[in-house]
Amino acid sequence: MAQHMHVNTPLLESVNMSKRVGTTVYLKMENSQPSGSFKLRGIAHLCQQLASRSKGIVCPSGGNAGMAAVYVARKMCLPATIIIPSSSPQLVVQRLQEQGATVKVVGKDFEDAKAEAFRIAETEGLVYVSPFDHPLIWQGHASVITEVATSLGPNVKPGAVLISVGGGGLLCGVVQGLKDVGWVDVPIIAMETVGADSLNASVKAGRIVTLDNITSEAVCLGAKTVCKKAFEYTQSNEVTIISELVTDKQALHALETFLAVLVGKPRLPGPRPPPPAPPGGHQGVLRPAVRHNPSSVSEVFPGAFSRLAMPREASGRHPDEMPKPPQLAPLDVKEQRLYSELLPDDRAPHPIS
């Protein structure tokens, strides 16, 4: 059996976040993976199963998946071609090229890049590596929950698992991981930003919905269509998935708060938009579902090209019952300046897909 390329990442208790939330919060530090994100788990597993004797791999990605694919290809002594949309920052192109990838910029969004990657895979005989939509990808991602269970020890499980959703690969992996460790009663809080919310839109419609465009400030963050398996999980009784949205401004506010706690960076002067208060108190924090062990919340911290978004609430209600999120407003000058200060290589947080 091939050796895993991913590392067993730390599960750290965040004292400051725990105080804010009112319950113990653990962070699964996937940003410490060799490629910078959790994507390495699934992509390495897929490539080790399918690409070991191939001519190379091709992967459509605006960020983390591409970095993982390049890392895996280098370890397997394979050429890697990464197809990225024109919405991707030049920084992403530069970093991929530095890692040895052949980078092609095609189309305006992920769907255009995916179509080109399929074409190249067929014409050049390369293995197509999906950023999120393949059973082997999900199988690899499931290991993150196995590690959490090992870290917490026997007879201990979290009150909820909080993740961000782009195309749904991590969500599918977390569901599989919960099944593997016998935690199917632990709810998953699936976070998206307004304008990159293909899962939430699909849950509300009761069918898979394709967004017209990704309109979130984090242009590369989401996929216009969530993977079919992720949607199916939301409609099944296998696990509880709570789909939640935040605006870009709320995500930015949370990112600023998180980084201020993490590195002690002072906030910019001026007012910050307060998170709306959910019914029953705990303004802007998670409230674990009481029918589950409420002792902790585990958050999978995705990786290098990612954003952390605190939810408005996690009450356990179906997304259709949630209040409609406020309309997205343009970032003001101070917030644009904040992006450049906190993330000096680019203005906006980057994708996980």
C-alpha positions in Angstrom: 0.0 0.0 0.0 1.4 3.4 -1.0 2.5 5.7 1.8 0.3 8.7 2.6 1.6 12.0 1.3 -0.5 14.0 3.7 0.6 14.6 7.3 -1.4 14.1 10.5 -2.1 17.7 11.3 -2.5 19.1 14.8 -5.9 19.5 16.5 -5.6 22.6 18.6 -7.9 24.1 21.1 -8.5 27.8 20.5 -8.9 29.4 23.9 -9.9 32.8 22.5 -12.5 31.3 20.1 -13.8 29.1 22.8 -14.5 32.1 24.9 -16.3 33.8 22.1 -18.4 30.8 21.3 -19.1 29.7 24.8 -18.0 26.1 24.2 -14.7 24.4 23.5 -13.5 25.1 19.9 -10.9 22.9 18.2 -9.1 23.8 15.0 -7.9 21.1 12.7 -4.8 22.8 11.2 -4.9 21.7 7.6 -2.9 24.7 6.6 0.1 22.8 7.9 -0.2 20.2 5.1 2.9 20.2 2.8 0.9 21.7 -0.1 -0.8 24.2 2.3 -4.3 22.7 2.5 -6.6 19.7 3.1 -6.8 19.2 -0.6 -3.6 17.1 -0.5 -5.5 14.3 1.3 -7.9 13.5 -1.5 -5.8 14.4 -4.5 -2.8 12.3 -3.3 -5.1 9.4 -2.7 -6.7 9.6 -6.1 -3.4 10.0 -7.9 -1.8 7.1 -6.1 -4.7 4.9 -7.2 -5.1 6.1 -10.8 -2.0 8.0 -12.0 1.1 6.0 -10.9 1.7 4.7 -14.5 0.2 7.6 -16.4 1.8 10.2 -18.7 0.9 13.0 -16.3 -2.1 14.7 -14.6 -4.3 17.7 -15.5 -6.3 19.6 -12.9 -8.6 22.6 -13.2 -8.2 24.8 -10.1 -8.0 28.4 -9.0 -5.8 27.6 -6.0 -5.5 24.9 -3.3 -6.3 21.9 -5.5 -3.8 23.0 -8.1 -1.1 23.3 -5.4 -1.9 19.9 -4.1 -1.9 18.3 -7.6 1.5 19.9 -8.3 3.0 18.6 -5.0 1.7 15.1 -5.7 2.9 15.1 -9.3 6.4 16.1 -8.2 6.5 13.4 -5.6 5.4 10.9 -8.2 7.8 12.2 -10.8 4.9 13.1 -13.1 4.3 16.2 -15.2 1.3 18.4 -14.0 -0.8 20.7 -16.1 -3.0 23.1 -14.1 -5.9 24.9 -15.9 -7.0 28.0 -14.1 -9.7 30.6 -15.0 -8.8 34.2 -15.8 -10.4 35.3 -12.5 -7.5 33.7 -10.6 -4.9 36.2 -9.2 -1.5 36.3 -10.9 -0.1 35.2 -7.5 -1.7 31.8 -8.0 -0.1 31.4 -11.5 3.3 32.3 -10.1 3.1 29.9 -7.2 2.0 27.0 -9.4 4.8 27.7 -11.9 7.3 27.9 -9.1 6.3 24.4 -8.0 6.9 23.1 -11.5 3.5 23.1 -13.1 2.5 23.9 -16.6 -0.2 26.6 -16.1 -2.8 27.5 -18.7 -5.3 30.3 -18.2 -8.6 29.4 -19.9 -12.0 31.0 -19.7 -13.6 33.2 -17.0 -14.6 30.7 -14.4 -14.0 27.2 -13.0 -16.5 25.6 -15.5 -14.5 26.8 -18.4 -11.3 25.6 -16.9 -12.8 22.2 -16.2 -14.0 21.8 -19.8 -10.5 22.5 -21.0 -9.0 20.1 -18.5 -11.3 17.3 -19.7 -10.3 18.1 -23.3 -6.6 18.0 -22.6 -7.0 14.8 -20.6 -8.6 13.1 -23.5 -6.4 14.4 -26.3 -3.1 14.0 -24.4 -3.8 10.9 -22.4 -3.5 12.5 -19.0 -5.3 11.6 -15.8 -8.0 14.1 -15.0 -7.8 15.2 -11.4 -11.0 16.8 -10.1 -10.6 19.3 -7.3 -13.6 17.9 -5.4 -15.8 15.5 -7.4 -14.6 11.9 -7.2 -15.1 9.1 -4.6 -11.4 8.7 -4.2 -11.1 12.4 -3.3 -13.7 12.0 -0.7 -12.1 8.8 0.7 -8.9 10.7 1.1 -10.5 13.6 2.8 -12.3 11.3 5.3 -9.0 10.8 7.0 -9.3 14.3 8.6 -12.2 13.0 10.8 -10.3 9.8 11.6 -7.5 11.9 12.9 -9.9 14.1 14.9 -11.4 11.0 16.6 -7.9 9.7 17.5 -6.9 13.1 18.9 -10.0 13.5 21.0 -9.7 9.9 22.3 -12.3 7.2 23.0 -15.9 8.1 24.0 -15.4 11.7 23.1 -17.0 13.4 20.1 -17.6 17.0 19.0 -21.0 18.7 19.2 -20.6 19.8 15.6 -18.1 19.9 12.8 -17.8 23.3 10.9 -16.5 23.4 7.4 -16.4 25.7 4.4 -18.0 24.5 1.1 -16.9 25.2 -2.4 -17.6 22.3 -4.7 -18.5 19.9 -1.8 -15.4 17.6 -1.8 -14.5 18.3 1.8 -18.2 18.0 2.8 -18.4 14.5 1.2 -15.2 13.5 2.9 -16.3 14.6 6.3 -19.6 12.7 5.9 -17.6 9.6 5.0 -15.3 10.2 7.9 -18.2 10.6 10.4 -19.5 7.3 9.1 -16.2 5.6 9.5 -15.8 6.6 13.2 -19.4 6.1 14.1 -20.3 9.8 14.5 -23.3 10.0 12.2 -25.2 11.9 15.0 -22.7 14.8 14.9 -24.1 17.6 12.7 -22.1 19.3 10.0 -22.3 23.1 9.6 -21.6 23.8 6.0 -20.6 27.5 5.4 -20.7 29.4 2.2 -20.4 33.1 1.3 -23.3 34.9 -0.5 -22.5 34.7 -4.2 -20.6 31.4 -4.0 -23.5 29.5 -2.5 -24.3 26.6 -4.9 -25.0 24.2 -2.1 -27.3 26.5 -0.2 -29.2 27.4 -3.3 -29.6 23.8 -4.2 -30.9 22.9 -0.7 -33.4 25.7 -0.9 -34.6 24.6 -4.3 -34.7 20.9 -3.5 -32.6 20.2 -6.6 -29.1 20.9 -7.9 -28.8 24.6 -8.9 -26.2 26.1 -11.1 -25.3 29.7 -10.2 -25.2 32.2 -13.1 -21.9 33.5 -11.8 -19.7 33.6 -8.7 -20.4 37.1 -7.4 -18.6 36.8 -4.0 -15.6 39.0 -3.6 -13.6 35.8 -3.3 -14.1 35.1 -7.0 -12.4 31.8 -7.0 -13.9 30.5 -3.8 -16.8 28.4 -5.1 -18.1 26.2 -7.9 -21.2 27.3 -9.8 -22.5 23.8 -9.3 -21.9 21.7 -6.1 -21.1 18.1 -6.7 -24.1 15.8 -6.9 -23.0 13.6 -3.9 -22.8 16.6 -1.6 -26.3 17.6 -2.5 -27.6 14.1 -2.0 -26.2 14.0 1.5 -28.2 17.1 2.4 -31.4 15.3 1.2 -30.7 12.1 3.0 -31.2 11.0 6.6 -27.6 9.7 6.9 -26.3 12.8 8.6 -27.4 16.2 9.6 -26.1 19.0 7.4 -26.9 22.6 8.3 -26.3 24.9 5.3 -25.4 28.5 6.3 -24.5 31.7 4.6 -22.5 34.8 5.5 -21.9 37.9 3.4 -18.4 38.9 2.3 -18.4 41.6 4.9 -19.2 39.2 7.7 -16.5 36.9 6.4 -14.0 39.7 6.3 -15.0 40.8 9.8 -14.5 37.3 11.1 -11.1 37.0 9.3 -10.0 40.2 10.9 -11.1 39.1 14.3 -9.4 35.7 13.9 -6.1 37.1 12.7 -6.2 39.8 15.4 -6.5 37.0 18.0 -3.9 34.8 16.3 -1.1 37.4 15.8 -2.2 40.3 18.0 -2.6 42.6 15.0 -4.6 45.7 16.0 -7.8 46.4 14.1 -8.2 49.3 11.8 -9.9 52.3 13.3 -13.6 52.7 12.6 -16.8 50.7 13.1 -17.0 47.0 12.2 -20.3 45.4 11.2 -21.5 43.4 14.2 -22.7 39.8 13.4 -26.5 39.6 13.7 -27.7 38.2 17.0 -29.5 34.8 16.7 -32.6 34.2 18.7 -31.8 33.1 22.2 -28.5 35.0 22.7 -24.9 34.3 21.9 -24.4 37.1 19.4 -22.5 35.9 16.3 -21.3 32.6 17.7 -22.0 28.9 17.3 -24.6 27.2 19.5 -24.1 23.5 19.2 -27.3 21.4 18.8 -28.2 20.3 22.3 -29.3 16.8 21.3 -25.6 16.2 20.5 -22.7 16.4 22.9 -22.4 20.2 23.3 -19.0 20.1 24.7 -17.0 21.1 21.7 -17.0 22.3 18.1 -14.4 21.1 15.7 -13.5 23.3 12.7 -11.5 22.1 9.8 -9.2 25.0 9.0 -8.9 24.5 5.2 -5.6 25.9 4.2 -3.4 28.5 2.6 -5.9 29.9 0.1 -9.0 30.1 2.3 -11.2 32.2 4.5 -12.6 31.7 7.9 -16.2 32.8 8.3 -18.2 32.8 11.6 -21.8 31.8 11.0 -24.7 34.0 12.0 -26.1 31.0 13.9 -26.2 27.3 14.0 -29.5 26.5 15.5 -30.2 23.2 13.8 -33.0 24.6 11.7 -33.4 23.7 8.0 -31.9 26.3 5.7 -35.3 27.1 4.3 -36.3 28.4 7.8 -33.3 30.7 8.1 -33.7 34.4 7.6 -32.6 35.7 4.2 -29.1 37.0 4.4 -28.5 40.7 3.7 -27.6 41.8 0.2 -24.0 42.0 -0.6 -22.6 45.5 -0.4 -19.3 46.7 -2.0 -16.3 46.7 0.2 -15.4 50.2 1.5 -12.0 51.7 1.4 -11.0 50.6 4.8 -12.0 47.0 4.1 -10.1 47.0 0.8 -7.1 48.3 2.8 -7.6 45.5 5.4 -7.4 42.9 2.7 -4.2 44.2 1.4 -2.7 44.4 4.9 -3.8 41.0 6.2 -3.2 39.3 2.9 -0.5 41.3 1.2 -0.2 39.1 -1.9 -3.8 39.7 -3.0 -6.9 41.7 -2.1 -9.3 38.8 -1.4 -9.2 35.5 0.4 -8.5 32.6 -2.0 -10.3 29.4 -3.0 -10.4 26.0 -1.6 -11.4 24.5 -4.9 
